[in-house]
């Protein structure tokens, strides 16, 4: 999968941009606040349907303008997104026919890695669940739909629990539906974690140059049960009284977590920053490979300012270990070309410098 051409009109700080990126490493550099992440966001938004930082769609449109255009040529397909700021509307076309976001997401598969990914290990359980759900949804299209159903049921049940006298019969209906969907989600999460663990230790060793045992543990309220639906239904029934008291659903996949262990030790509590960063590099390499196994080609990889978090040795190993035919958009902050690390200049197939809302190709 490769993007052959990018056209942006009135997107963030770009009035008009046209690029023909290389199929390998595209290095995007410039000073702070020049708009490097804005280019990454345009690709990510087209692929996922929401801005990189969870902001409003309207914020993607350049200040003072009422509409924006994003066009991508991709392996023979033409993708076009038109944003109307006045109507707060988005029109999507694929090969000149109106389509929906899921059609674009299937064509334009993107894997994103930013400094925020460090929170996968160091942050909250909610951040780790979000990583897990996002990663599975990238590989399995029906996962997102099932997750949304589960979350909608959860909100409705929570509203019911907050009412003065929740009817028991309706709570039973919600618990039955939550048990069915929650069990399915837990099964998919277990399977994905198992796939990660099949490669993580090897990838970690390649990054660090030494043997180590890196594993991800999926910590669920359902434990090791084989009959997930029955076990979740049992736990929901058992928790009913406490749920009524606390007015929230206390068991299910929305309460689960991930734990990263390195050589038997919890990486979040006992790992050094270097070990945590190496683990995330190993996780990224594994995700790239899982995409290839699932779809028969690699996703487009966006590395937005991640090198600020990695030392030069890890950066060099990561770039060497990424597949040669992988299209990468990598941003790096530098006020002048001469400030770029030599390993980046040597690896880059295209060099773009962003300044003043303009993108200039230097290589």
TORNURO-766548 format. One record per residue (C-alpha): x, y, z; residue number from 1; residue in one letter. Coordinates in steps of 0.1 Angstrom, whole numbers. Each point is the difference from the previous one (the first is absolute). Layout:
BEGIN
      x      y      z  resi  resn
      X      Y      Z   NUM     a
...
END
This chain:
BEGIN
      x      y      z  resi  resn
      0      0      0     1     x
     14     34    -11     2     x
    -12     35     -3     3     x
     11     13    -34     4     x
    -13     36      3     5     x
    -14     23     27     6     x
    -19     32     -7     7     x
    -11     23     29     8     x
    -20     32     -3     9     x
     -6     22     30    10     x
      9    -28     25    11     x
     14     14     33    12     x
     28     24     -9    13     x
      3    -13    -36    14     x
    -17     22    -26    15     x
     10    -22    -29    16     x
     23    -31      0    17     x
      7    -26    -26    18     x
     24    -29      7    19     x
     11    -32    -17    20     x
     16    -19     29    21     x
     24    -29     -4    22     x
    -10    -35      8    23     x
     27     -2     27    24     x
     10     24     27    25     x
    -13     36     -4    26     x
     18     23     24    27     x
    -20     31     10    28     x
     20     26     18    29     x
     -2     36     11    30     x
      0     22     31    31     x
    -25     -3     29    32     x
    -37      9     -9    33     x
      8     -1    -38    34     x
    -28    -25     -7    35     x
     18    -33     -2    36     x
    -26    -17     21    37     x
    -27     16    -21    38     x
     11    -20    -30    39     x
     -1    -32     20    40     x
    -34      9     13    41     x
    -14      5    -35    42     x
     10    -36     -9    43     x
    -13    -13     33    44     x
    -33     18     -2    45     x
     -7    -13    -35    46     x
      7    -36     12    47     x
    -18      1     34    48     x
    -27     27     -4    49     x
     10     20     31    50     x
     28     26      7    51     x
     33    -12     15    52     x
     -6     18     33    53     x
    -37     -5      3    54     x
     -9     35     -9    55     x
    -30     11    -21    56     x
     -1     -6    -37    57     x
     -5     38     -5    58     x
     35      6     15    59     x
     16    -18    -29    60     x
    -12     28    -23    61     x
     26     28     -4    62     x
     -8     31     20    63     x
    -22     25    -20    64     x
    -11    -27    -25    65     x
    -34    -17     -1    66     x
     10    -33    -17    67     x
     30    -23     -4    68     x
     10    -27    -25    69     x
     21    -32      5    70     x
      8    -22    -30    71     x
     21    -32     -1    72     x
     11    -22    -28    73     x
      5    -34     14    74     x
     10    -32    -20    75     x
    -23      9    -29    76     x
    -29     14     22    77     x
     -9     37      4    78     x
    -13     11     34    79     x
    -15     35      4    80     x
    -13     16     32    81     x
    -18     33      0    82     x
     -6     18     33    83     x
    -27     27      1    84     x
      4     22     31    85     x
    -33     18     -3    86     x
    -21    -32     -3    87     x
     24    -20     23    88     x
     -1    -27    -26    89     x
     24    -23    -17    90     x
     -3    -15    -35    91     x
     21    -31     -8    92     x
      6    -13    -35    93     x
     20    -30    -11    94     x
      7     -1    -38    95     x
    -26     28     -4    96     x
    -28    -20     17    97     x
    -15     10     34    98     x
     11    -24     27    99     x
      2     -1     38   100     x
     29      1     25   101     x
      3    -38      4   102     x
      6     -3    -37   103     x
     29     24      2   104     x
     14    -16     31   105     x
      1    -33    -18   106     x
     20     15    -28   107     x
     23     23     20   108     x
     14    -20     29   109     x
     22     21     23   110     x
     20     -8     30   111     x
      9     29     23   112     x
     28      4     25   113     x
      5     32     20   114     x
     16      9     33   115     x
    -34     -5     16   116     x
      4    -37     -6   117     x
     23     -1     31   118     x
    -32      2     20   119     x
     -9    -35    -12   120     x
     24    -12     27   121     x
      2     30     24   122     x
    -35     13     -2   123     x
    -35    -10     12   124     x
    -19    -32     -6   125     x
    -24     20    -22   126     x
     29     10    -23   127     x
     12    -36     -3   128     x
    -36    -12     -7   129     x
     -2     27    -27   130     x
     32    -12    -16   131     x
    -12    -36      1   132     x
    -34      8    -15   133     x
     15     22    -27   134     x
     26    -26    -10   135     x
    -26    -28     -3   136     x
    -24     22    -19   137     x
     27      7    -25   138     x
      2    -37     -8   139     x
    -36    -11      5   140     x
    -27     23    -14   141     x
    -29    -13     20   142     x
     18      6     33   143     x
     -7     37      1   144     x
    -37     -5     -7   145     x
     -2    -25     29   146     x
     19     23     23   147     x
    -24     28     -8   148     x
    -30    -22      7   149     x
     15    -10     34   150     x
      8     36      9   151     x
    -35     11     -9   152     x
    -15    -27     22   153     x
     23     10     28   154     x
    -11     36     -2   155     x
    -37    -10      0   156     x
      5    -23     29   157     x
     19     26     20   158     x
    -28     25     -6   159     x
    -25    -26     13   160     x
     22     -7     31   161     x
     -2     37      8   162     x
    -38      1     -2   163     x
    -20     -1     33   164     x
    -14    -35     -3   165     x
     17    -20    -29   166     x
    -23    -28    -12   167     x
     17    -34      6   168     x
    -14    -14    -32   169     x
     16     26    -21   170     x
     33     -3     18   171     x
     -1    -37     -8   172     x
     -5      8    -37   173     x
     30     23      0   174     x
     22    -25     19   175     x
     -9    -27    -25   176     x
      9     22    -30   177     x
     32     12     18   178     x
     10    -36      7   179     x
     -3    -10    -37   180     x
     19     30    -14   181     x
     25      2     29   182     x
     10    -36     -3   183     x
      6      4    -38   184     x
     22     31      6   185     x
     20    -19     27   186     x
      6    -29    -23   187     x
     13     23    -28   188     x
     23     18     25   189     x
     14    -33     12   190     x
      6    -12    -35   191     x
     18     33     -9   192     x
     22      0     30   193     x
     10    -36     -7   194     x
     11     11    -35   195     x
     20     28     14   196     x
     17    -23     24   197     x
     11    -23    -28   198     x
     24     26    -13   199     x
      7     26     28   200     x
     30    -17     16   201     x
     18     -4    -34   202     x
     -7     36    -10   203     x
     12     13     34   204     x
     32    -20     -4   205     x
      6     15    -34   206     x
     -5     35     13   207     x
     23     -4     30   208     x
     25    -25    -14   209     x
     -5    -24     29   210     x
    -24    -28      9   211     x
    -30      9     22   212     x
    -35    -13      7   213     x
    -26     27     -7   214     x
    -37    -10      4   215     x
    -33     18      2   216     x
    -26    -13     25   217     x
    -36      7     -4   218     x
    -15      5     34   219     x
    -38     -6     -2   220     x
    -26     -3     27   221     x
     -9    -33    -17   222     x
     33    -17      8   223     x
      7    -31    -20   224     x
    -35    -11     -5   225     x
     -8    -20    -32   226     x
    -37      9      1   227     x
      4     38      0   228     x
    -37      8     -6   229     x
    -12    -21     30   230     x
     28     13     22   231     x
     -7     36     -8   232     x
    -38     -5      6   233     x
      8    -16     34   234     x
     23     29     10   235     x
    -26     26    -10   236     x
    -27    -18     20   237     x
     23     -2     30   238     x
      9     37     -3   239     x
    -36     12     -4   240     x
     -4     13     36   241     x
     33     18      0   242     x
     -7     14    -35   243     x
    -33     15     13   244     x
     18     15     29   245     x
     28     15    -21   246     x
    -22      7    -31   247     x
     25    -15    -25   248     x
      8    -33    -17   249     x
     29    -15     19   250     x
     10    -30    -21   251     x
      7     -5    -37   252     x
     26      8    -26   253     x
     -3     38      7   254     x
     18     -8     33   255     x
     28    -21    -14   256     x
     37      9     -3   257     x
     33    -10    -16   258     x
     33     -7     18   259     x
     34     -1    -18   260     x
     25    -23     16   261     x
     37      0     -8   262     x
     19    -31     13   263     x
    -28     -5     26   264     x
     -1     36     13   265     x
    -28     25     -5   266     x
     15     24    -26   267     x
    -22     30     12   268     x
     12     -3     36   269     x
     35    -13     -3   270     x
     11      7    -36   271     x
     25     28     -9   272     x
    -10     26    -26   273     x
     23    -17    -25   274     x
    -16    -34      6   275     x
    -35     15     -4   276     x
      9     17    -32   277     x
     16    -32    -14   278     x
    -32    -18      9   279     x
    -20     25    -20   280     x
     23     -4    -30   281     x
     -5    -38      3   282     x
    -37      6      2   283     x
      0     21    -31   284     x
     20    -25    -20   285     x
    -23    -27     10   286     x
    -31     20    -10   287     x
     15      6    -34   288     x
      5    -37     -5   289     x
    -35     -9     12   290     x
    -14     24    -26   291     x
     19    -17    -27   292     x
    -11    -34     12   293     x
    -37     11      0   294     x
     -1     20    -33   295     x
     30    -12    -21   296     x
     16     34     -1   297     x
     13     25     25   298     x
    -19     30     13   299     x
     12     36     -4   300     x
     21      9     31   301     x
     -1     34     15   302     x
     28      8     25   303     x
     -8     34     14   304     x
     28     15     21   305     x
      8    -34     15   306     x
     38      5     -4   307     x
     -1     26     27   308     x
     -7    -29     23   309     x
     26    -24    -13   310     x
     38      1      1   311     x
     19     -2    -32   312     x
      9    -37      5   313     x
    -37    -10      3   314     x
    -10     23    -28   315     x
     26    -17    -23   316     x
    -11    -35     10   317     x
    -37      8     -5   318     x
      6     14    -35   319     x
     21    -30    -10   320     x
    -26    -25     13   321     x
    -30     16    -17   322     x
     -9    -18    -33   323     x
     17     15    -30   324     x
    -32      3    -20   325     x
    -18     19     28   326     x
    -12     35     -8   327     x
      9     22     30   328     x
     -7     37      8   329     x
     24     10     27   330     x
      1     35     16   331     x
     31     14     17   332     x
      5     35     14   333     x
     30     18    -15   334     x
      5     37     -8   335     x
     25     -8    -28   336     x
      7    -31    -21   337     x
     35     -1     14   338     x
    -15     -9     35   339     x
    -15    -32    -13   340     x
     16    -32     14   341     x
     21    -17    -26   342     x
    -19    -33      3   343     x
    -32     18     -9   344     x
     15     17    -31   345     x
     15    -33    -11   346     x
    -33    -19      4   347     x
    -23     26    -15   348     x
    -13     -4    -35   349     x
    -17     34      0   350     x
      7     30     21   351     x
    -26     26      5   352     x
      6     33     19   353     x
    -31     18     14   354     x
      1     37      7   355     x
    -26     28     -2   356     x
    -27    -24    -10   357     x
     20    -12    -30   358     x
     15    -34     -7   359     x
     31     -1    -21   360     x
     16    -32    -13   361     x
     37     -1      6   362     x
      8    -36    -10   363     x
END
